[in-house]
Amino acid sequence: MAKKIIIAGGGTGGHIFPAIAIANALKKADNSISVLFVGAKGKMEMEKVPQAGYPIEGLDIAGFNRSSLIKNIGLPFKLIKSFWQVRQIVNRFKPDAVIGVGGYSSFPVLRYAQQKGILSFIHEANSFAGKSNILLSKRAALIFTGSDGMENFFPADKIRVTGNPVRDSIVQRHITREEGIRHFGLDPQKKTILVTGGSLGARSVNEAIAMHINEFEQHNMQLIWQTGKGFVEQAKKLTDGRRNIWSNDFITGMENAFAAADVVISRSGAMSVAELCVTQQAVIFVPFPFAAEDHQTVNATRLVEKQAALMVKDSEVQQLLVAKAIALAQHDEQRQQLKNNIAGLAITNADEMIAEAILKFMGN
């Protein structure tokens, strides 16, 4: 009988894209498997998962809002409702296993599955584990981690170090630098800097770019600028008529952007780091300082210590970031050294390793 698997989680591209990569690997290993995603209503998984060809059910759930306590008033009711919704989804779909990839919707799905004795698996992308995953790990069958040294958070006998799954379109890309640059309507003769704050954008980085926008043209440089939704209108006004800058809220073909880039400015979420290793980028990380347990700084520091990346603190972006990016773009030897070192950290088959281990555990 065909197996059924629920994949739960989302909220950002860092949770959604690896989840889709795992689903694709499961289907590749056994095409008869039925995969259902469970996400949070209003979050980007509700759009990205159907685009990838998978069904998704949405929960009425939200995380704790640290910046506005009044917005948390309805949180207990949403949590209770989400557990009721999860019960309905799980009892209707009857999964043989559930996989949690992090994000609001992951916890209630895995918690209910564990209560019912359904096999559960966790993927922890970051080098500092989230509290939900630590709680869920005690009853999980296996825990897949993006990096080693996770015994402080999880039972050592359940850990499988697989790395983080990277989108197939990025692993398999065969795009030349010139093709990538022309995709954005830019000039292949000029050095190109890619700015990406992750799927939701990065305000401090966007503000630093806006403040120094003229410097790119002054140094004969080009910019591919992914702003996120919150900054897109401001960026459009700033870049209107500038032929050396492409800007938008989201880049659908990231493989083109990576092919085009001589230097990348990025947050250091686990999935961003994994993709940048696979695509062998010369990168400047700007860790998001309010990430849980400051895990983005931990992620970036691991690469900086291996001379595989540079880093600028979020508090120093306005003063340092653009000058550092332009200097790196002009320094061919330093760029090449960073690229060589980051390439050595790449894992390209994490999705297959995870799918294989799950199916083996399920007795496939």
C-alpha positions as CSV (number, residue, x, y, z in Angstrom):
1,M,0.0,0.0,0.0
2,A,1.3,3.5,-0.9
3,K,2.8,5.4,1.9
4,K,1.5,8.8,3.1
5,I,3.8,11.5,4.6
6,I,3.0,14.9,6.0
7,I,5.7,17.6,5.9
8,A,5.0,20.4,8.3
9,G,6.5,23.9,8.7
10,G,7.4,27.0,6.8
11,G,7.2,30.8,7.4
12,T,10.4,31.6,5.4
13,G,12.2,30.3,2.3
14,G,14.7,28.7,4.7
15,H,12.1,26.2,5.9
16,I,10.0,25.9,2.7
17,F,12.6,25.3,0.0
18,P,14.3,22.4,1.9
19,A,10.9,20.9,2.7
20,I,10.1,20.9,-1.0
21,A,13.5,19.4,-1.8
22,I,12.9,16.6,0.7
23,A,9.4,16.0,-0.8
24,N,10.9,15.8,-4.3
25,A,13.6,13.3,-3.1
26,L,10.9,11.1,-1.5
27,K,8.9,11.1,-4.7
28,K,12.0,10.3,-6.7
29,A,12.8,7.4,-4.5
30,D,9.2,6.1,-4.5
31,N,6.7,7.8,-6.8
32,S,3.7,6.1,-5.1
33,I,4.2,8.1,-1.9
34,S,1.5,10.7,-1.2
35,V,2.9,14.0,0.3
36,L,0.8,16.6,2.1
37,F,2.2,19.8,3.4
38,V,0.8,21.6,6.4
39,G,1.7,25.3,6.8
40,A,0.5,28.6,8.4
41,K,-2.2,30.6,6.7
42,G,-1.0,33.8,5.3
43,K,2.7,32.6,5.1
44,M,4.6,32.2,1.9
45,E,4.3,28.4,2.0
46,M,0.7,28.7,1.0
47,E,1.9,30.1,-2.3
48,K,5.3,28.3,-2.9
49,V,4.2,24.8,-2.1
50,P,1.3,24.6,-4.7
51,Q,3.7,26.2,-7.2
52,A,6.0,23.2,-6.6
53,G,3.1,20.8,-7.3
54,Y,2.1,19.7,-3.8
55,P,-1.2,20.1,-1.8
56,I,-1.0,22.1,1.4
57,E,-3.4,22.6,4.3
58,G,-3.2,25.9,6.3
59,L,-3.4,26.3,10.1
60,D,-4.7,29.4,11.9
61,I,-1.4,29.8,13.9
62,A,1.1,32.6,14.6
63,G,4.3,32.9,16.6
64,F,4.9,35.0,19.7
65,N,5.3,38.7,18.6
66,R,8.3,40.1,20.5
67,S,7.9,43.6,19.3
68,S,4.2,44.2,20.1
69,L,2.9,42.3,23.2
70,I,-0.7,43.4,22.5
71,K,-0.7,41.4,19.2
72,N,-0.2,38.2,21.4
73,I,-3.7,38.5,23.0
74,G,-5.2,36.0,20.6
75,L,-2.3,33.6,20.6
76,P,-3.7,31.0,23.0
77,F,-6.9,30.8,21.0
78,K,-5.0,30.4,17.7
79,L,-2.9,27.7,19.3
80,I,-6.0,25.8,20.5
81,K,-7.7,26.2,17.1
82,S,-4.5,25.0,15.3
83,F,-4.4,21.8,17.4
84,W,-8.0,21.1,16.5
85,Q,-7.2,21.7,12.8
86,V,-4.2,19.4,13.1
87,R,-6.3,16.6,14.6
88,Q,-8.7,16.9,11.7
89,I,-6.0,16.9,9.0
90,V,-4.0,14.0,10.5
91,N,-7.1,11.8,11.2
92,R,-8.4,12.5,7.6
93,F,-5.0,12.0,5.8
94,K,-3.8,9.1,8.0
95,P,-0.1,9.6,7.5
96,D,2.5,6.9,8.0
97,A,5.0,9.5,9.1
98,V,5.4,13.2,9.6
99,I,8.4,15.4,9.0
100,G,8.9,18.7,10.8
101,V,11.2,21.3,9.1
102,G,10.7,24.2,11.6
103,G,8.3,27.2,11.6
104,Y,5.0,27.8,13.5
105,S,3.1,24.9,12.0
106,S,5.7,22.3,12.7
107,F,5.2,21.9,16.4
108,P,1.4,21.1,16.7
109,V,1.6,18.6,13.8
110,L,4.5,16.7,15.2
111,R,3.2,16.9,18.8
112,Y,-0.1,15.4,17.7
113,A,1.5,12.7,15.5
114,Q,3.8,11.7,18.4
115,Q,0.7,11.4,20.8
116,K,-0.9,9.1,18.2
117,G,2.3,7.0,17.9
118,I,2.9,8.1,14.3
119,L,6.6,8.1,13.2
120,S,8.1,11.6,13.3
121,F,11.3,13.0,11.9
122,I,12.9,16.4,12.4
123,H,15.1,18.5,10.2
124,E,17.1,21.1,12.1
125,A,18.8,23.4,9.6
126,N,20.6,25.8,12.1
127,S,23.7,25.3,14.2
128,F,21.7,26.4,17.2
129,A,18.5,24.3,17.6
130,G,15.1,25.8,18.0
131,K,13.2,25.2,21.3
132,S,10.3,23.4,19.5
133,N,12.6,20.9,17.9
134,I,14.4,20.3,21.2
135,L,11.1,19.5,22.9
136,L,10.0,17.3,20.0
137,S,13.3,15.4,19.6
138,K,12.7,13.2,22.6
139,R,10.0,11.2,20.8
140,A,11.3,11.7,17.2
141,A,12.6,8.7,15.3
142,L,15.5,10.5,13.7
143,I,16.8,14.1,13.7
144,F,18.6,15.4,10.5
145,T,21.0,18.2,11.1
146,G,22.6,20.8,8.9
147,S,25.9,20.7,10.9
148,D,27.8,18.6,13.4
149,G,28.1,19.2,17.1
150,M,24.3,19.1,17.8
151,E,24.6,16.6,20.7
152,N,24.1,19.5,23.1
153,F,20.5,19.8,21.8
154,F,19.4,16.3,20.7
155,P,19.8,12.6,21.7
156,A,23.1,11.7,20.1
157,D,21.9,8.3,18.9
158,K,19.1,9.9,16.8
159,I,21.2,12.5,15.0
160,R,22.1,12.1,11.4
161,V,24.3,14.9,10.0
162,T,23.1,15.3,6.4
163,G,23.6,19.0,5.7
164,N,20.8,21.2,4.4
165,P,18.8,20.3,1.3
166,V,19.3,22.8,-1.5
167,R,16.8,23.4,-4.3
168,D,17.4,21.2,-7.3
169,S,17.4,24.2,-9.7
170,I,20.4,25.6,-7.8
171,V,22.3,22.3,-7.4
172,Q,21.8,21.4,-11.1
173,R,22.2,24.9,-12.6
174,H,24.2,25.1,-15.8
175,I,23.9,28.8,-16.4
176,T,26.9,30.9,-17.5
177,R,27.7,34.2,-15.8
178,E,26.8,36.0,-19.0
179,E,23.4,34.2,-19.3
180,G,22.7,35.1,-15.6
181,I,23.5,38.8,-16.1
182,R,21.5,39.1,-19.3
183,H,18.5,37.5,-17.5
184,F,18.4,40.7,-15.4
185,G,19.0,43.0,-18.4
186,L,22.5,44.0,-17.2
187,D,26.0,44.3,-18.7
188,P,28.3,41.2,-18.7
189,Q,31.3,43.5,-18.8
190,K,30.7,45.0,-15.3
191,K,31.2,43.5,-11.9
192,T,27.9,42.5,-10.3
193,I,26.8,42.5,-6.7
194,L,23.8,40.5,-5.5
195,V,22.0,41.7,-2.4
196,T,19.5,39.3,-0.9
197,G,18.0,39.5,2.6
198,G,16.3,36.1,2.3
199,S,12.8,35.6,1.1
200,L,11.3,38.3,3.4
201,G,14.0,40.9,2.8
202,A,16.4,42.6,5.4
203,R,15.6,46.2,6.4
204,S,19.0,47.2,7.7
205,V,20.7,45.9,4.6
206,N,18.2,47.6,2.3
207,E,18.7,50.9,4.1
208,A,22.4,50.6,3.8
209,I,22.1,50.0,0.1
210,A,19.7,52.9,-0.3
211,M,22.0,55.2,1.5
212,H,25.0,54.4,-0.7
213,I,23.1,53.8,-4.0
214,N,25.2,56.2,-6.0
215,E,28.5,54.4,-5.2
216,F,27.8,51.4,-7.4
217,E,27.7,53.6,-10.5
218,Q,30.7,55.6,-9.4
219,H,32.7,52.4,-9.2
220,N,31.3,51.0,-12.5
221,M,29.4,48.3,-10.6
222,Q,26.0,46.7,-11.1
223,L,23.4,45.6,-8.5
224,I,20.9,42.8,-8.4
225,W,18.8,43.8,-5.4
226,Q,16.2,41.5,-3.8
227,T,14.4,43.8,-1.4
228,G,11.5,41.8,0.1
229,K,8.0,43.1,0.1
230,G,8.5,45.8,2.8
231,F,11.1,47.8,0.8
232,V,10.2,47.2,-2.8
233,E,8.3,50.5,-3.5
234,Q,11.1,52.6,-1.9
235,A,13.7,50.7,-3.9
236,K,11.8,51.2,-7.2
237,K,11.8,54.9,-6.7
238,L,15.5,55.0,-5.9
239,T,16.5,52.8,-8.8
240,D,14.1,54.3,-11.5
241,G,16.2,55.1,-14.6
242,R,19.4,53.5,-13.2
243,R,20.5,51.0,-15.9
244,N,23.1,49.4,-13.6
245,I,20.5,48.3,-11.0
246,W,17.8,45.6,-11.1
247,S,15.5,45.5,-8.1
248,N,12.4,43.5,-7.1
249,D,10.8,42.1,-3.9
250,F,11.6,38.5,-4.8
251,I,13.9,36.6,-7.3
252,T,12.1,33.6,-8.7
253,G,15.1,32.2,-10.6
254,M,17.8,32.4,-7.9
255,E,20.0,30.2,-10.1
256,N,20.3,33.1,-12.5
257,A,21.2,35.6,-9.7
258,F,23.9,33.3,-8.3
259,A,25.4,32.8,-11.8
260,A,25.5,36.5,-12.4
261,A,27.0,37.5,-9.0
262,D,30.7,38.3,-8.4
263,V,29.9,39.2,-4.8
264,V,26.8,38.3,-2.7
265,I,25.5,40.2,0.3
266,S,23.3,37.9,2.4
267,R,21.7,37.1,5.7
268,S,23.2,33.9,7.3
269,G,20.2,31.7,7.8
270,A,21.1,28.1,7.5
271,M,19.5,27.6,4.0
272,S,21.2,30.8,2.6
273,V,24.5,29.5,3.8
274,A,23.9,26.0,2.3
275,E,23.0,27.5,-1.1
276,L,26.0,29.9,-1.1
277,C,28.3,26.9,-0.4
278,V,26.8,24.9,-3.3
279,T,27.0,27.8,-5.7
280,Q,30.6,28.7,-4.5
281,Q,30.0,32.4,-3.9
282,A,32.3,35.2,-2.6
283,V,29.9,36.3,0.2
284,I,29.6,39.0,2.9
285,F,27.2,37.8,5.6
286,V,25.1,40.2,7.6
287,P,23.6,38.0,10.4
288,F,20.1,39.0,11.5
289,P,20.8,39.9,15.2
290,F,17.3,39.0,16.5
291,A,17.3,35.4,15.3
292,A,16.7,32.9,18.1
293,E,19.8,32.5,20.2
294,D,21.6,34.6,17.6
295,H,22.1,31.5,15.5
296,Q,22.7,33.5,12.3
297,T,25.9,34.9,13.8
298,V,26.9,31.3,14.8
299,N,26.3,30.2,11.2
300,A,28.3,33.0,9.7
301,T,31.2,32.8,12.2
302,R,31.7,29.1,11.3
303,L,32.5,30.1,7.7
304,V,34.5,33.2,8.6
305,E,36.8,31.1,10.8
306,K,37.4,28.8,7.8
307,Q,38.2,31.9,5.6
308,A,35.2,30.9,3.5
309,A,33.2,34.2,3.9
310,L,33.4,37.8,5.3
311,M,31.0,39.2,7.9
312,V,29.6,42.7,8.8
313,K,27.6,43.2,11.9
314,D,24.1,44.4,11.5
315,S,24.9,47.4,13.6
316,E,27.7,48.4,11.3
317,V,26.0,47.9,7.9
318,Q,25.5,51.6,7.1
319,Q,29.1,52.5,7.6
320,L,30.9,49.4,6.3
321,L,28.8,47.2,4.0
322,V,28.8,48.8,0.6
323,A,32.5,49.9,0.8
324,K,33.4,46.3,1.8
325,A,31.3,44.8,-1.1
326,I,32.8,47.1,-3.7
327,A,36.4,46.5,-2.4
328,L,35.8,42.7,-2.6
329,A,34.4,43.0,-6.1
330,Q,37.6,44.8,-7.1
331,H,39.9,42.2,-5.5
332,D,39.9,39.1,-7.8
333,E,42.4,37.1,-5.7
334,Q,40.5,37.5,-2.4
335,R,37.2,36.6,-4.1
336,Q,38.7,33.5,-5.6
337,Q,40.1,32.4,-2.3
338,L,36.7,32.8,-0.6
339,K,35.0,30.9,-3.4
340,N,37.5,28.0,-3.2
341,N,37.1,27.7,0.6
342,I,33.3,27.9,0.6
343,A,33.1,25.3,-2.2
344,G,34.8,22.8,0.1
345,L,31.8,23.1,2.6
346,A,29.1,22.3,0.0
347,I,26.8,19.3,0.4
348,T,24.7,18.7,-2.7
349,N,22.7,15.5,-1.8
350,A,21.3,16.2,1.6
351,D,17.7,15.8,0.3
352,E,18.5,12.3,-1.0
353,M,20.3,11.3,2.3
354,I,17.2,12.4,4.3
355,A,14.7,10.7,2.0
356,E,16.7,7.4,2.0
357,A,17.0,7.4,5.8
358,I,13.3,8.1,6.3
359,L,12.2,5.4,3.9
360,K,14.7,2.9,5.4
361,F,13.3,3.6,8.8
362,M,9.7,3.1,7.5
363,G,10.8,-0.2,6.1
364,N,10.7,0.7,2.4
